[in-house]
Amino acid sequence: MSQNIEYLTVDDFIAPSSSASVFHGFFTRKGGVSTGLYEGLNCGPGSGDVKEDISENRCRVAEKAGANRENLLSVYQVHGTKVITVEDLWPEEDRPHTDALICDKPGIALSILTADCAPVLFVGQKSDANPIIGAAHSGWQGTLGGVMEKTLDTMKTLGAMEKSLRACIGPCIAQDSYEVSNDFIPPFIEEDKAANRFFRPGQKNGHSHFDLSGYCAWRLARYGLKNVSSLDCDTYKNEEKFYSYRRTTHRNEKDYGRQISVISIL
């Protein structure tokens, strides 16, 4: 396997006025040492991959993010809306059950693991221009419940100035690939009728296609965020670069890898 791992960035995500450097990267599956179903840079400790391979992959990611291996923090994602502020490191086996985390300490890399859900990275500044960072696992349940908005609220309690806040939505399943039963739709419309725009008729009767990335961006704009970026990458269709839970399900495969998205203050 190639050791040249790949990650995607957005040029205007990080404000140039920050007094410290901030790394962000949406890592693809390219590179890494995992094989078989997990071929590439599988960083998910919850997968059935060889643990030593996962650890090596995460070491390589941590190096790119400017952090020590033990400072690359992941959480046990539960499709909820809980947000935690990182005060201390934790071992992988004791990772907290949450879907978003924020931090203002240099050298700690926050990460989100996905395989179709949207990883969302956040950055803001305090009044002294020092940065605050955040990361959220934003699948349909967490997004509908407000995990992104709660992440931003928590960043503000830590001192982030509202006008400084920025968000970037990473690779996730695209609308063309995300067909859902029409029974899926009512909770979104009940929350806000305008959400109807993110559904269009599917190929099957009684089904629609859902635009997860667009819905995430709209929720952030509705919150009042002025700076929202998005990467137009379909995790389902681009097997060379991304793992996909739905693709694995359609193939009746026993498991799948997870790509990692990272943000850190250097």
N, C-alpha and C positions, 0 to 999 in steps of 0.2 A: 504493500500500500504506500501511496505517496505521503510524504510528511508535509507537503505544501497545502496546508488547510486554507480554506477560503471563507471570507466573511464579507458581508455587504454593509455599506454605510450610506448615510445621507449627508451630503456636504453642508447643508444649511441647518442641520439639526442642532448642533452645538453653537451657542452664541459666542462670537469672538471676544466679547467683553469679559468673559469669565477670568477670574484671577488664578485659576488652576486649570490644568489640562484634564479633559474628560475623554475617556475611550468609550466608543460604542461599536458593537458589531453584531450583525445577525449572521451567525455561522451557518454554512451549508453543511451537507454531509460529506463533502469532498475532503480527501485526506483521512487521517486517522488510521487506526489499526484493526478495527472491527471487521468481521467477515460474515459471510452467509447473509441471512435476512438483515443483519445490522451493518452491512458493508459500509465502511467509511467512518465518519466522525460521530458515532453514537455516544451521546453524553448523558443518557438517562439511566440513573442507578436503579430505577424501578423496572427496567427491561430485563429480559432473561439473558442478556449478553454476558460474555465472560467478564467478570468483575475487574480483572487486571487490564483488560482492553479498555473498558470504560474509564478506569483511573488514568491510563496513559493518554486517552483522548482529552480528558479534562485537564491534565497537566499542560498539554499543548495549547489549549484554549486559554488557560490562566496566564501562560507566558505571553501570548499575544495581547492579553488585556492588561498586562503590567502588574499582575498580582501573583503572590505565592499560591501554590496549589491549594493549601488549606484555606486560603482567603477567597476562593471561588465558591460562593454560597448558592445553593439551590434549596428549594422548599418542597414539601410534599403537597402537591397541588390537588385541590379538592373541588374545583369549579365553583368556588364561593366568592365572597367579596371582602374577606378579612385582609387587612393591611397591617404589617408589622414594621416597626422601626428597628433597624439593626444596631444593637449596642455591643454585642459580643459575637464571636464566632461559634459555630456549632459543628459537631461531626456529622457526616452524611447520614449515619444511621439514626440520628436524633433530629433530623431536619423538621422544623415546625410545619404544622398543617395550616397552610395559608395560600393565597394566590397573588399576593403583591407585597413588595418590600421596598423600603426607602432607606437612605443612608446619607450622612454628610461627612464620613470619615475617609481619608485617602487610603489607598491600598486594599480596599475591600471591593470585590467584583460581585455585583448582583446579577443573578441569571434566572432566566425563564426557559423551561423546556416545552417544546411543542411538536406536534405532528399533525397539524391542520388548524388548531386554534391560533388566535392572533397573539403574538408577543408584542407588548407595547412598552417602549422605553421612554423615560421621562427625565428632564433636566430642568433645573431652576437655579436661581441665585438668591442669596441672602443680601441684606442691605450693604454688607461689606464686600460684595461681589464673589464671595466664596460659594461653591456649587453645592447643590443638593440633588441627588439622583434617585430614580425610582424605576421599578420594573413590575409589570403586571401580566399575568396569564389571563387573557381575555377571550375565552370561548363564548358561545352564545349565552350560557347561563350566567356567567360572571358579568358579561357586558350588560345584559338585561338587568341584572341586579345592581349595577353601578360600581363595579370594581375599579374602573378607571377614574371616575369622579371621586371615589373615596381615597384613591391614591393621591390625587391632586390635593384634596382637602388635608390629608395627613402631611404632605410636603409643606403646605402653608403653615401648619401648626409647628413645624420644625424651623420656620423662619423664611421659607421661600416667598419672594415677592410675586404677587399674582401676575403682574405684567411680564415677568421673566420666564414663566413656565412654558415649556415646549414638550411636544410628544411626537413619537415616531412609531408608526404601526408597521410591524415586520411581515415577512412572508406567512401567508395562511391560505386556506382553501378558498378558491375564487368562486364567484357566483355561478359560473357555467358548470362547475363540478359539485356544487353543494345543493342537491335536490332534497327537499324535505316534504313530509306530509303536511297538508293544509291545517291539520290539527296543531301544528307547531306554531302557527302564526298568531292566534288570538292574544296571548300574553304581551306580545310586542305592540299590538294595536291598542290594547287596554292601557298600556303604559303611556303611549303617545300615538295618536292616529296617524301622524305624519310618517311613522315607521313603515307604513304600507308601501312606500316607494322602494324599499329594499327587497321586495319580493316580486317576482314575475312568474308567469305560468310555466310549469315544468312540462316535460315530455310525457309524463304519465298523468292519467286522470287523477284529480285529487291531490296533486303535488305542485310545489313551487320551487323556484331557485332563490336562495337567500344570499345576499351580498353582505358577508360578515365584515369585511374590511371597510366598506362604505358605511355600514351601520356604526362601526367604531368611530370613524372620522366624524360622522354626524353627531354622535353623542358628545364627543369632545368639543365640537363647535357649539353645540347647544349649551354646554357648560360655560362657554365663554372663552375658550382657549383660542388664541389668535394664530399660533404657530403649530400647525399639525402637518406632519409629513407622512407619506405612506409609500411602501415598496410594492410594486405591482408584480407579485410573484405567486403563482398557483402551486401550492405544495402537492396537490393531488396529481397534476399533469406532468410536473417536472421531476421525474423519478431520479434523474441523474444528480440533481442538487438537493432534493428534500425527501425526508421521510413523510409518510402519510398514513394516518390511522384508517381513513376511509378506503384508501387504495388497498391496504392490507386486508380490511374486512371484505371487500369485494372479491378478493382473491382467495379468501378463506385461509390466509396464512396465520400461523400461530402467534406471531408477535411482530413488533415493529420497533425501529429505532426512534430516537428523539433528537432533533436539532436544538441547539442552544443559542440564546440571545443574551448578550452581556453588556453591562455598562459599569464603568468604574471611574473613580477619581484618582488620577495618577499622582 
